[in-house]
Amino acid sequence: MLYPSIDNLLTKLDSKYTLVTVSSRRARYLKDSNEKDLMIEKPVSYKQVGKALEEISSGQLSFKRKEDEEE
């Protein structure tokens, strides 16, 4: 079973496309910074993408669209 679950992750973000974009950008950032800025204390995953998904699942990593900010 995948951890965190896709159902849990989609409650945090609006679509699968947003989920892929946010998690991949965060994973690249973690890779480049050697994971110095990790938002969770004890990640279950050992790969950067898994850690990024755990951050999204915990609510510490989110995304706002520009259209939402203008309203």
PDB file of N, H, CA, C and O in Angstrom:
ATOM      1  N   MET A   1       0.833  -1.185   0.000  1.00  0.00           N
ATOM      2  CA  MET A   1       0.000   0.000   0.000  1.00  0.00           C
ATOM      3  C   MET A   1       0.879   1.250   0.000  1.00  0.00           C
ATOM      4  O   MET A   1       1.905   1.301   0.677  1.00  0.00           O
ATOM      5  N   LEU A   2       0.472   2.225  -0.746  1.00  0.00           N
ATOM      6  H   LEU A   2      -0.362   2.183  -1.297  1.00  0.00           H
ATOM      7  CA  LEU A   2       1.208   3.470  -0.884  1.00  0.00           C
ATOM      8  C   LEU A   2       1.006   4.351   0.346  1.00  0.00           C
ATOM      9  O   LEU A   2      -0.118   4.516   0.819  1.00  0.00           O
ATOM     10  N   TYR A   3       2.086   4.910   0.855  1.00  0.00           N
ATOM     11  H   TYR A   3       3.000   4.776   0.470  1.00  0.00           H
ATOM     12  CA  TYR A   3       1.993   5.853   1.963  1.00  0.00           C
ATOM     13  C   TYR A   3       2.638   7.155   1.531  1.00  0.00           C
ATOM     14  O   TYR A   3       3.757   7.128   1.019  1.00  0.00           O
ATOM     15  N   PRO A   4       2.009   8.250   1.706  1.00  0.00           N
ATOM     16  CA  PRO A   4       0.611   8.477   2.082  1.00  0.00           C
ATOM     17  C   PRO A   4      -0.325   8.131   0.924  1.00  0.00           C
ATOM     18  O   PRO A   4       0.076   8.133  -0.240  1.00  0.00           O
ATOM     19  N   SER A   5      -1.554   7.840   1.262  1.00  0.00           N
ATOM     20  H   SER A   5      -1.880   7.839   2.208  1.00  0.00           H
ATOM     21  CA  SER A   5      -2.497   7.391   0.237  1.00  0.00           C
ATOM     22  C   SER A   5      -2.894   8.535  -0.692  1.00  0.00           C
ATOM     23  O   SER A   5      -2.908   9.699  -0.293  1.00  0.00           O
ATOM     24  N   ILE A   6      -3.209   8.191  -1.912  1.00  0.00           N
ATOM     25  H   ILE A   6      -3.197   7.245  -2.236  1.00  0.00           H
ATOM     26  CA  ILE A   6      -3.606   9.189  -2.911  1.00  0.00           C
ATOM     27  C   ILE A   6      -4.890   9.890  -2.497  1.00  0.00           C
ATOM     28  O   ILE A   6      -5.065  11.075  -2.778  1.00  0.00           O
ATOM     29  N   ASP A   7      -5.788   9.176  -1.833  1.00  0.00           N
ATOM     30  H   ASP A   7      -5.646   8.213  -1.604  1.00  0.00           H
ATOM     31  CA  ASP A   7      -7.038   9.793  -1.377  1.00  0.00           C
ATOM     32  C   ASP A   7      -6.772  10.878  -0.342  1.00  0.00           C
ATOM     33  O   ASP A   7      -7.390  11.942  -0.375  1.00  0.00           O
ATOM     34  N   ASN A   8      -5.861  10.610   0.567  1.00  0.00           N
ATOM     35  H   ASN A   8      -5.358   9.746   0.594  1.00  0.00           H
ATOM     36  CA  ASN A   8      -5.500  11.603   1.580  1.00  0.00           C
ATOM     37  C   ASN A   8      -4.829  12.813   0.932  1.00  0.00           C
ATOM     38  O   ASN A   8      -5.108  13.954   1.301  1.00  0.00           O
ATOM     39  N   LEU A   9      -3.952  12.562  -0.026  1.00  0.00           N
ATOM     40  H   LEU A   9      -3.726  11.635  -0.325  1.00  0.00           H
ATOM     41  CA  LEU A   9      -3.243  13.660  -0.688  1.00  0.00           C
ATOM     42  C   LEU A   9      -4.185  14.542  -1.497  1.00  0.00           C
ATOM     43  O   LEU A   9      -3.999  15.758  -1.548  1.00  0.00           O
ATOM     44  N   LEU A  10      -5.188  13.951  -2.128  1.00  0.00           N
ATOM     45  H   LEU A  10      -5.339  12.963  -2.087  1.00  0.00           H
ATOM     46  CA  LEU A  10      -6.116  14.745  -2.940  1.00  0.00           C
ATOM     47  C   LEU A  10      -7.064  15.583  -2.089  1.00  0.00           C
ATOM     48  O   LEU A  10      -7.711  16.488  -2.615  1.00  0.00           O
ATOM     49  N   THR A  11      -7.165  15.308  -0.796  1.00  0.00           N
ATOM     50  H   THR A  11      -6.639  14.572  -0.369  1.00  0.00           H
ATOM     51  CA  THR A  11      -7.942  16.192   0.081  1.00  0.00           C
ATOM     52  C   THR A  11      -7.156  17.460   0.390  1.00  0.00           C
ATOM     53  O   THR A  11      -7.737  18.477   0.769  1.00  0.00           O
ATOM     54  N   LYS A  12      -5.833  17.402   0.230  1.00  0.00           N
ATOM     55  H   LYS A  12      -5.360  16.576  -0.077  1.00  0.00           H
ATOM     56  CA  LYS A  12      -4.967  18.556   0.510  1.00  0.00           C
ATOM     57  C   LYS A  12      -4.800  19.469  -0.705  1.00  0.00           C
ATOM     58  O   LYS A  12      -4.654  20.682  -0.554  1.00  0.00           O
ATOM     59  N   LEU A  13      -4.821  18.889  -1.909  1.00  0.00           N
ATOM     60  H   LEU A  13      -4.940  17.904  -2.031  1.00  0.00           H
ATOM     61  CA  LEU A  13      -4.658  19.657  -3.141  1.00  0.00           C
ATOM     62  C   LEU A  13      -5.844  19.403  -4.053  1.00  0.00           C
ATOM     63  O   LEU A  13      -6.600  18.455  -3.842  1.00  0.00           O
ATOM     64  N   ASP A  14      -6.012  20.246  -5.067  1.00  0.00           N
ATOM     65  H   ASP A  14      -5.398  21.016  -5.239  1.00  0.00           H
ATOM     66  CA  ASP A  14      -7.231  20.201  -5.873  1.00  0.00           C
ATOM     67  C   ASP A  14      -7.230  19.187  -7.011  1.00  0.00           C
ATOM     68  O   ASP A  14      -8.302  18.815  -7.487  1.00  0.00           O
ATOM     69  N   SER A  15      -6.057  18.724  -7.467  1.00  0.00           N
ATOM     70  H   SER A  15      -5.186  19.026  -7.080  1.00  0.00           H
ATOM     71  CA  SER A  15      -6.039  17.773  -8.576  1.00  0.00           C
ATOM     72  C   SER A  15      -4.758  16.944  -8.547  1.00  0.00           C
ATOM     73  O   SER A  15      -3.802  17.272  -7.843  1.00  0.00           O
ATOM     74  N   LYS A  16      -4.760  15.873  -9.321  1.00  0.00           N
ATOM     75  H   LYS A  16      -5.536  15.606  -9.892  1.00  0.00           H
ATOM     76  CA  LYS A  16      -3.576  15.026  -9.426  1.00  0.00           C
ATOM     77  C   LYS A  16      -2.428  15.780 -10.092  1.00  0.00           C
ATOM     78  O   LYS A  16      -1.261  15.564  -9.763  1.00  0.00           O
ATOM     79  N   TYR A  17      -2.761  16.654 -11.019  1.00  0.00           N
ATOM     80  H   TYR A  17      -3.708  16.829 -11.286  1.00  0.00           H
ATOM     81  CA  TYR A  17      -1.734  17.419 -11.728  1.00  0.00           C
ATOM     82  C   TYR A  17      -1.021  18.377 -10.768  1.00  0.00           C
ATOM     83  O   TYR A  17       0.201  18.523 -10.823  1.00  0.00           O
ATOM     84  N   THR A  18      -1.775  19.015  -9.907  1.00  0.00           N
ATOM     85  H   THR A  18      -2.767  18.897  -9.863  1.00  0.00           H
ATOM     86  CA  THR A  18      -1.179  19.896  -8.908  1.00  0.00           C
ATOM     87  C   THR A  18      -0.312  19.088  -7.956  1.00  0.00           C
ATOM     88  O   THR A  18       0.775  19.524  -7.576  1.00  0.00           O
ATOM     89  N   LEU A  19      -0.785  17.927  -7.577  1.00  0.00           N
ATOM     90  H   LEU A  19      -1.668  17.573  -7.886  1.00  0.00           H
ATOM     91  CA  LEU A  19      -0.034  17.046  -6.687  1.00  0.00           C
ATOM     92  C   LEU A  19       1.318  16.673  -7.294  1.00  0.00           C
ATOM     93  O   LEU A  19       2.340  16.720  -6.609  1.00  0.00           O
ATOM     94  N   VAL A  20       1.326  16.309  -8.559  1.00  0.00           N
ATOM     95  H   VAL A  20       0.496  16.271  -9.115  1.00  0.00           H
ATOM     96  CA  VAL A  20       2.568  15.932  -9.237  1.00  0.00           C
ATOM     97  C   VAL A  20       3.511  17.126  -9.333  1.00  0.00           C
ATOM     98  O   VAL A  20       4.712  16.994  -9.093  1.00  0.00           O
ATOM     99  N   THR A  21       2.972  18.283  -9.683  1.00  0.00           N
ATOM    100  H   THR A  21       1.997  18.390  -9.878  1.00  0.00           H
ATOM    101  CA  THR A  21       3.803  19.478  -9.844  1.00  0.00           C
ATOM    102  C   THR A  21       4.435  19.905  -8.521  1.00  0.00           C
ATOM    103  O   THR A  21       5.639  20.151  -8.453  1.00  0.00           O
ATOM    104  N   VAL A  22       3.621  19.993  -7.476  1.00  0.00           N
ATOM    105  H   VAL A  22       2.643  19.794  -7.531  1.00  0.00           H
ATOM    106  CA  VAL A  22       4.115  20.444  -6.177  1.00  0.00           C
ATOM    107  C   VAL A  22       5.126  19.453  -5.605  1.00  0.00           C
ATOM    108  O   VAL A  22       6.181  19.851  -5.112  1.00  0.00           O
ATOM    109  N   SER A  23       4.805  18.172  -5.670  1.00  0.00           N
ATOM    110  H   SER A  23       3.947  17.848  -6.071  1.00  0.00           H
ATOM    111  CA  SER A  23       5.711  17.176  -5.089  1.00  0.00           C
ATOM    112  C   SER A  23       7.025  17.084  -5.870  1.00  0.00           C
ATOM    113  O   SER A  23       8.083  16.901  -5.266  1.00  0.00           O
ATOM    114  N   SER A  24       6.979  17.205  -7.182  1.00  0.00           N
ATOM    115  H   SER A  24       6.121  17.353  -7.672  1.00  0.00           H
ATOM    116  CA  SER A  24       8.222  17.118  -7.952  1.00  0.00           C
ATOM    117  C   SER A  24       9.107  18.342  -7.728  1.00  0.00           C
ATOM    118  O   SER A  24      10.329  18.216  -7.643  1.00  0.00           O
ATOM    119  N   ARG A  25       8.504  19.516  -7.633  1.00  0.00           N
ATOM    120  H   ARG A  25       7.511  19.619  -7.702  1.00  0.00           H
ATOM    121  CA  ARG A  25       9.303  20.721  -7.352  1.00  0.00           C
ATOM    122  C   ARG A  25       9.944  20.643  -5.974  1.00  0.00           C
ATOM    123  O   ARG A  25      11.107  21.007  -5.798  1.00  0.00           O
ATOM    124  N   ARG A  26       9.178  20.167  -5.000  1.00  0.00           N
ATOM    125  H   ARG A  26       8.233  19.872  -5.142  1.00  0.00           H
ATOM    126  CA  ARG A  26       9.704  20.048  -3.641  1.00  0.00           C
ATOM    127  C   ARG A  26      10.806  18.988  -3.584  1.00  0.00           C
ATOM    128  O   ARG A  26      11.811  19.176  -2.897  1.00  0.00           O
ATOM    129  N   ALA A  27      10.626  17.883  -4.295  1.00  0.00           N
ATOM    130  H   ALA A  27       9.811  17.730  -4.853  1.00  0.00           H
ATOM    131  CA  ALA A  27      11.637  16.827  -4.310  1.00  0.00           C
ATOM    132  C   ALA A  27      12.937  17.328  -4.928  1.00  0.00           C
ATOM    133  O   ALA A  27      14.021  17.019  -4.433  1.00  0.00           O
ATOM    134  N   ARG A  28      12.834  18.096  -6.001  1.00  0.00           N
ATOM    135  H   ARG A  28      11.953  18.347  -6.403  1.00  0.00           H
ATOM    136  CA  ARG A  28      14.044  18.670  -6.607  1.00  0.00           C
ATOM    137  C   ARG A  28      14.739  19.625  -5.649  1.00  0.00           C
ATOM    138  O   ARG A  28      15.966  19.642  -5.552  1.00  0.00           O
ATOM    139  N   TYR A  29      13.938  20.424  -4.939  1.00  0.00           N
ATOM    140  H   TYR A  29      12.941  20.410  -5.017  1.00  0.00           H
ATOM    141  CA  TYR A  29      14.510  21.355  -3.966  1.00  0.00           C
ATOM    142  C   TYR A  29      15.218  20.585  -2.846  1.00  0.00           C
ATOM    143  O   TYR A  29      16.319  20.955  -2.440  1.00  0.00           O
ATOM    144  N   LEU A  30      14.590  19.522  -2.352  1.00  0.00           N
ATOM    145  H   LEU A  30      13.695  19.221  -2.682  1.00  0.00           H
ATOM    146  CA  LEU A  30      15.212  18.724  -1.299  1.00  0.00           C
ATOM    147  C   LEU A  30      16.517  18.086  -1.783  1.00  0.00           C
ATOM    148  O   LEU A  30      17.491  18.004  -1.035  1.00  0.00           O
ATOM    149  N   LYS A  31      16.525  17.642  -3.022  1.00  0.00           N
ATOM    150  H   LYS A  31      15.733  17.709  -3.630  1.00  0.00           H
ATOM    151  CA  LYS A  31      17.731  17.030  -3.581  1.00  0.00           C
ATOM    152  C   LYS A  31      18.855  18.055  -3.689  1.00  0.00           C
ATOM    153  O   LYS A  31      20.004  17.755  -3.364  1.00  0.00           O
ATOM    154  N   ASP A  32      18.529  19.254  -4.140  1.00  0.00           N
ATOM    155  H   ASP A  32      17.595  19.497  -4.404  1.00  0.00           H
ATOM    156  CA  ASP A  32      19.543  20.295  -4.317  1.00  0.00           C
ATOM    157  C   ASP A  32      20.063  20.840  -2.981  1.00  0.00           C
ATOM    158  O   ASP A  32      21.227  21.228  -2.878  1.00  0.00           O
ATOM    159  N   SER A  33      19.203  20.869  -1.966  1.00  0.00           N
ATOM    160  H   SER A  33      18.258  20.555  -2.049  1.00  0.00           H
ATOM    161  CA  SER A  33      19.600  21.428  -0.670  1.00  0.00           C
ATOM    162  C   SER A  33      20.101  20.358   0.290  1.00  0.00           C
ATOM    163  O   SER A  33      20.365  20.649   1.457  1.00  0.00           O
ATOM    164  N   ASN A  34      20.235  19.129  -0.183  1.00  0.00           N
ATOM    165  H   ASN A  34      20.021  18.892  -1.131  1.00  0.00           H
ATOM    166  CA  ASN A  34      20.668  18.002   0.662  1.00  0.00           C
ATOM    167  C   ASN A  34      19.753  17.817   1.878  1.00  0.00           C
ATOM    168  O   ASN A  34      20.205  17.437   2.957  1.00  0.00           O
ATOM    169  N   GLU A  35      18.474  18.089   1.684  1.00  0.00           N
ATOM    170  H   GLU A  35      18.107  18.398   0.807  1.00  0.00           H
ATOM    171  CA  GLU A  35      17.417  17.871   2.680  1.00  0.00           C
ATOM    172  C   GLU A  35      17.632  18.655   3.966  1.00  0.00           C
ATOM    173  O   GLU A  35      17.245  18.193   5.040  1.00  0.00           O
ATOM    174  N   LYS A  36      18.235  19.823   3.878  1.00  0.00           N
ATOM    175  H   LYS A  36      18.549  20.198   3.006  1.00  0.00           H
ATOM    176  CA  LYS A  36      18.461  20.645   5.069  1.00  0.00           C
ATOM    177  C   LYS A  36      17.171  21.301   5.553  1.00  0.00           C
ATOM    178  O   LYS A  36      17.026  21.574   6.745  1.00  0.00           O
ATOM    179  N   ASP A  37      16.238  21.556   4.645  1.00  0.00           N
ATOM    180  H   ASP A  37      16.356  21.335   3.677  1.00  0.00           H
ATOM    181  CA  ASP A  37      15.016  22.274   4.989  1.00  0.00           C
ATOM    182  C   ASP A  37      13.811  21.342   5.057  1.00  0.00           C
ATOM    183  O   ASP A  37      12.716  21.730   4.650  1.00  0.00           O
ATOM    184  N   LEU A  38      13.984  20.148   5.552  1.00  0.00           N
ATOM    185  H   LEU A  38      14.873  19.833   5.883  1.00  0.00           H
ATOM    186  CA  LEU A  38      12.897  19.181   5.648  1.00  0.00           C
ATOM    187  C   LEU A  38      11.886  19.648   6.689  1.00  0.00           C
ATOM    188  O   LEU A  38      12.271  20.022   7.797  1.00  0.00           O
ATOM    189  N   MET A  39      10.597  19.632   6.350  1.00  0.00           N
ATOM    190  H   MET A  39      10.284  19.328   5.450  1.00  0.00           H
ATOM    191  CA  MET A  39       9.548  20.153   7.217  1.00  0.00           C
ATOM    192  C   MET A  39       9.017  19.122   8.220  1.00  0.00           C
ATOM    193  O   MET A  39       8.349  19.489   9.187  1.00  0.00           O
ATOM    194  N   ILE A  40       9.306  17.849   7.997  1.00  0.00           N
ATOM    195  H   ILE A  40       9.848  17.551   7.211  1.00  0.00           H
ATOM    196  CA  ILE A  40       8.843  16.818   8.913  1.00  0.00           C
ATOM    197  C   ILE A  40      10.048  16.232   9.644  1.00  0.00           C
ATOM    198  O   ILE A  40      11.152  16.184   9.101  1.00  0.00           O
ATOM    199  N   GLU A  41       9.825  15.786  10.881  1.00  0.00           N
ATOM    200  H   GLU A  41       8.928  15.825  11.321  1.00  0.00           H
ATOM    201  CA  GLU A  41      10.953  15.350  11.698  1.00  0.00           C
ATOM    202  C   GLU A  41      11.439  13.945  11.367  1.00  0.00           C
ATOM    203  O   GLU A  41      12.634  13.741  11.153  1.00  0.00           O
ATOM    204  N   LYS A  42      10.533  12.980  11.323  1.00  0.00           N
ATOM    205  H   LYS A  42       9.563  13.147  11.497  1.00  0.00           H
ATOM    206  CA  LYS A  42      10.936  11.591  11.073  1.00  0.00           C
ATOM    207  C   LYS A  42      10.161  11.040   9.884  1.00  0.00           C
ATOM    208  O   LYS A  42       9.113  10.419  10.058  1.00  0.00           O
ATOM    209  N   PRO A  43      10.667  11.264   8.684  1.00  0.00           N
ATOM    210  CA  PRO A  43       9.954  10.756   7.504  1.00  0.00           C
ATOM    211  C   PRO A  43      10.020   9.231   7.407  1.00  0.00           C
ATOM    212  O   PRO A  43      11.012   8.612   7.793  1.00  0.00           O
ATOM    213  N   VAL A  44       8.954   8.646   6.889  1.00  0.00           N
ATOM    214  H   VAL A  44       8.148   9.149   6.575  1.00  0.00           H
ATOM    215  CA  VAL A  44       8.911   7.206   6.648  1.00  0.00           C
ATOM    216  C   VAL A  44       9.665   6.873   5.369  1.00  0.00           C
ATOM    217  O   VAL A  44      10.351   5.853   5.295  1.00  0.00           O
ATOM    218  N   SER A  45       9.540   7.717   4.381  1.00  0.00           N
ATOM    219  H   SER A  45       8.982   8.545   4.441  1.00  0.00           H
ATOM    220  CA  SER A  45      10.180   7.500   3.078  1.00  0.00           C
ATOM    221  C   SER A  45      11.648   7.882   3.128  1.00  0.00           C
ATOM    222  O   SER A  45      12.052   8.743   3.910  1.00  0.00           O
ATOM    223  N   TYR A  46      12.433   7.240   2.295  1.00  0.00           N
ATOM    224  H   TYR A  46      12.105   6.541   1.660  1.00  0.00           H
ATOM    225  CA  TYR A  46      13.834   7.608   2.198  1.00  0.00           C
ATOM    226  C   TYR A  46      14.143   8.340   0.899  1.00  0.00           C
ATOM    227  O   TYR A  46      15.241   8.873   0.741  1.00  0.00           O
ATOM    228  N   LYS A  47      13.188   8.376  -0.036  1.00  0.00           N
ATOM    229  H   LYS A  47      12.296   7.943   0.093  1.00  0.00           H
ATOM    230  CA  LYS A  47      13.372   9.115  -1.283  1.00  0.00           C
ATOM    231  C   LYS A  47      12.755  10.505  -1.154  1.00  0.00           C
ATOM    232  O   LYS A  47      11.840  10.718  -0.358  1.00  0.00           O
ATOM    233  N   GLN A  48      13.266  11.447  -1.943  1.00  0.00           N
ATOM    234  H   GLN A  48      14.010  11.275  -2.589  1.00  0.00           H
ATOM    235  CA  GLN A  48      12.808  12.834  -1.851  1.00  0.00           C
ATOM    236  C   GLN A  48      11.341  12.991  -2.228  1.00  0.00           C
ATOM    237  O   GLN A  48      10.629  13.773  -1.599  1.00  0.00           O
ATOM    238  N   VAL A  49      10.876  12.270  -3.234  1.00  0.00           N
ATOM    239  H   VAL A  49      11.455  11.634  -3.746  1.00  0.00           H
ATOM    240  CA  VAL A  49       9.470  12.380  -3.643  1.00  0.00           C
ATOM    241  C   VAL A  49       8.554  11.910  -2.523  1.00  0.00           C
ATOM    242  O   VAL A  49       7.530  12.536  -2.250  1.00  0.00           O
ATOM    243  N   GLY A  50       8.915  10.820  -1.881  1.00  0.00           N
ATOM    244  H   GLY A  50       9.747  10.311  -2.102  1.00  0.00           H
ATOM    245  CA  GLY A  50       8.127  10.315  -0.755  1.00  0.00           C
ATOM    246  C   GLY A  50       8.089  11.300   0.392  1.00  0.00           C
ATOM    247  O   GLY A  50       7.051  11.480   1.029  1.00  0.00           O
ATOM    248  N   LYS A  51       9.216  11.939   0.658  1.00  0.00           N
ATOM    249  H   LYS A  51      10.059  11.793   0.141  1.00  0.00           H
ATOM    250  CA  LYS A  51       9.270  12.943   1.728  1.00  0.00           C
ATOM    251  C   LYS A  51       8.404  14.154   1.376  1.00  0.00           C
ATOM    252  O   LYS A  51       7.731  14.712   2.242  1.00  0.00           O
ATOM    253  N   ALA A  52       8.424  14.552   0.115  1.00  0.00           N
ATOM    254  H   ALA A  52       8.971  14.098  -0.588  1.00  0.00           H
ATOM    255  CA  ALA A  52       7.585  15.667  -0.327  1.00  0.00           C
ATOM    256  C   ALA A  52       6.109  15.314  -0.179  1.00  0.00           C
ATOM    257  O   ALA A  52       5.315  16.154   0.244  1.00  0.00           O
ATOM    258  N   LEU A  53       5.734  14.089  -0.519  1.00  0.00           N
ATOM    259  H   LEU A  53       6.380  13.407  -0.862  1.00  0.00           H
ATOM    260  CA  LEU A  53       4.345  13.658  -0.368  1.00  0.00           C
ATOM    261  C   LEU A  53       3.945  13.603   1.102  1.00  0.00           C
ATOM    262  O   LEU A  53       2.804  13.919   1.441  1.00  0.00           O
ATOM    263  N   GLU A  54       4.855  13.211   1.971  1.00  0.00           N
ATOM    264  H   GLU A  54       5.781  12.954   1.696  1.00  0.00           H
ATOM    265  CA  GLU A  54       4.571  13.212   3.400  1.00  0.00           C
ATOM    266  C   GLU A  54       4.365  14.637   3.916  1.00  0.00           C
ATOM    267  O   GLU A  54       3.515  14.865   4.777  1.00  0.00           O
ATOM    268  N   GLU A  55       5.127  15.586   3.400  1.00  0.00           N
ATOM    269  H   GLU A  55       5.817  15.400   2.701  1.00  0.00           H
ATOM    270  CA  GLU A  55       4.946  16.987   3.795  1.00  0.00           C
ATOM    271  C   GLU A  55       3.577  17.507   3.350  1.00  0.00           C
ATOM    272  O   GLU A  55       2.930  18.255   4.083  1.00  0.00           O
ATOM    273  N   ILE A  56       3.142  17.119   2.167  1.00  0.00           N
ATOM    274  H   ILE A  56       3.668  16.511   1.572  1.00  0.00           H
ATOM    275  CA  ILE A  56       1.818  17.516   1.688  1.00  0.00           C
ATOM    276  C   ILE A  56       0.744  16.881   2.556  1.00  0.00           C
ATOM    277  O   ILE A  56      -0.220  17.545   2.936  1.00  0.00           O
ATOM    278  N   SER A  57       0.903  15.608   2.869  1.00  0.00           N
ATOM    279  H   SER A  57       1.686  15.069   2.560  1.00  0.00           H
ATOM    280  CA  SER A  57      -0.071  14.887   3.675  1.00  0.00           C
ATOM    281  C   SER A  57      -0.203  15.474   5.077  1.00  0.00           C
ATOM    282  O   SER A  57      -1.299  15.503   5.637  1.00  0.00           O
ATOM    283  N   SER A  58       0.903  15.939   5.645  1.00  0.00           N
ATOM    284  H   SER A  58       1.793  15.915   5.191  1.00  0.00           H
ATOM    285  CA  SER A  58       0.870  16.510   6.986  1.00  0.00           C
ATOM    286  C   SER A  58       0.314  17.931   7.000  1.00  0.00           C
ATOM    287  O   SER A  58       0.042  18.481   8.068  1.00  0.00           O
ATOM    288  N   GLY A  59       0.147  18.524   5.828  1.00  0.00           N
ATOM    289  H   GLY A  59       0.368  18.077   4.961  1.00  0.00           H
ATOM    290  CA  GLY A  59      -0.397  19.872   5.751  1.00  0.00           C
ATOM    291  C   GLY A  59       0.650  20.966   5.839  1.00  0.00           C
ATOM    292  O   GLY A  59       0.305  22.147   5.877  1.00  0.00           O
ATOM    293  N   GLN A  60       1.902  20.601   5.871  1.00  0.00           N
ATOM    294  H   GLN A  60       2.183  19.642   5.840  1.00  0.00           H
ATOM    295  CA  GLN A  60       2.963  21.600   5.982  1.00  0.00           C
ATOM    296  C   GLN A  60       3.403  22.162   4.637  1.00  0.00           C
ATOM    297  O   GLN A  60       4.095  23.179   4.578  1.00  0.00           O
ATOM    298  N   LEU A  61       3.003  21.506   3.569  1.00  0.00           N
ATOM    299  H   LEU A  61       2.441  20.680   3.617  1.00  0.00           H
ATOM    300  CA  LEU A  61       3.324  21.980   2.225  1.00  0.00           C
ATOM    301  C   LEU A  61       2.016  22.121   1.467  1.00  0.00           C
ATOM    302  O   LEU A  61       1.254  21.162   1.346  1.00  0.00           O
ATOM    303  N   SER A  62       1.759  23.314   0.957  1.00  0.00           N
ATOM    304  H   SER A  62       2.378  24.093   1.055  1.00  0.00           H
ATOM    305  CA  SER A  62       0.494  23.557   0.249  1.00  0.00           C
ATOM    306  C   SER A  62       0.760  24.381  -1.004  1.00  0.00           C
ATOM    307  O   SER A  62       1.905  24.691  -1.334  1.00  0.00           O
ATOM    308  N   PHE A  63      -0.317  24.724  -1.691  1.00  0.00           N
ATOM    309  H   PHE A  63      -1.247  24.472  -1.423  1.00  0.00           H
ATOM    310  CA  PHE A  63      -0.211  25.425  -2.962  1.00  0.00           C
ATOM    311  C   PHE A  63      -1.415  26.341  -3.116  1.00  0.00           C
ATOM    312  O   PHE A  63      -2.545  25.937  -2.841  1.00  0.00           O
ATOM    313  N   LYS A  64      -1.179  27.567  -3.554  1.00  0.00           N
ATOM    314  H   LYS A  64      -0.261  27.894  -3.777  1.00  0.00           H
ATOM    315  CA  LYS A  64      -2.266  28.507  -3.846  1.00  0.00           C
ATOM    316  C   LYS A  64      -2.105  28.995  -5.270  1.00  0.00           C
ATOM    317  O   LYS A  64      -1.005  29.334  -5.706  1.00  0.00           O
ATOM    318  N   ARG A  65      -3.210  29.025  -5.985  1.00  0.00           N
ATOM    319  H   ARG A  65      -4.103  28.749  -5.631  1.00  0.00           H
ATOM    320  CA  ARG A  65      -3.189  29.526  -7.359  1.00  0.00           C
ATOM    321  C   ARG A  65      -3.247  31.055  -7.343  1.00  0.00           C
ATOM    322  O   ARG A  65      -3.781  31.646  -6.405  1.00  0.00           O
ATOM    323  N   LYS A  66      -2.707  31.686  -8.364  1.00  0.00           N
ATOM    324  H   LYS A  66      -2.273  31.205  -9.126  1.00  0.00           H
ATOM    325  CA  LYS A  66      -2.742  33.142  -8.445  1.00  0.00           C
ATOM    326  C   LYS A  66      -4.165  33.673  -8.534  1.00  0.00           C
ATOM    327  O   LYS A  66      -4.462  34.747  -8.011  1.00  0.00           O
ATOM    328  N   GLU A  67      -5.046  32.928  -9.194  1.00  0.00           N
ATOM    329  H   GLU A  67      -4.804  32.056  -9.620  1.00  0.00           H
ATOM    330  CA  GLU A  67      -6.440  33.361  -9.309  1.00  0.00           C
ATOM    331  C   GLU A  67      -7.106  33.421  -7.933  1.00  0.00           C
ATOM    332  O   GLU A  67      -7.937  34.294  -7.677  1.00  0.00           O
ATOM    333  N   ASP A  68      -6.733  32.480  -7.042  1.00  0.00           N
ATOM    334  H   ASP A  68      -6.059  31.772  -7.250  1.00  0.00           H
ATOM    335  CA  ASP A  68      -7.294  32.456  -5.695  1.00  0.00           C
ATOM    336  C   ASP A  68      -6.813  33.640  -4.871  1.00  0.00           C
ATOM    337  O   ASP A  68      -7.556  34.153  -4.035  1.00  0.00           O
ATOM    338  N   GLU A  69      -5.579  34.082  -5.095  1.00  0.00           N
ATOM    339  H   GLU A  69      -4.975  33.666  -5.774  1.00  0.00           H
ATOM    340  CA  GLU A  69      -5.016  35.198  -4.344  1.00  0.00           C
ATOM    341  C   GLU A  69      -5.649  36.527  -4.747  1.00  0.00           C
ATOM    342  O   GLU A  69      -5.777  37.426  -3.916  1.00  0.00           O
ATOM    343  N   GLU A  70      -6.045  36.661  -6.011  1.00  0.00           N
ATOM    344  H   GLU A  70      -5.941  35.930  -6.686  1.00  0.00           H
ATOM    345  CA  GLU A  70      -6.610  37.915  -6.504  1.00  0.00           C
ATOM    346  C   GLU A  70      -8.003  38.164  -5.984  1.00  0.00           C
ATOM    347  O   GLU A  70      -8.419  39.319  -5.897  1.00  0.00           O
ATOM    348  N   GLU A  71      -8.731  37.142  -5.639  1.00  0.00           N
ATOM    349  H   GLU A  71      -8.393  36.204  -5.710  1.00  0.00           H
ATOM    350  CA  GLU A  71     -10.131  37.303  -5.194  1.00  0.00           C
ATOM    351  C   GLU A  71     -10.240  37.802  -3.795  1.00  0.00           C
ATOM    352  O   GLU A  71     -11.348  37.983  -3.289  1.00  0.00           O
TER     353      GLU A  71
END
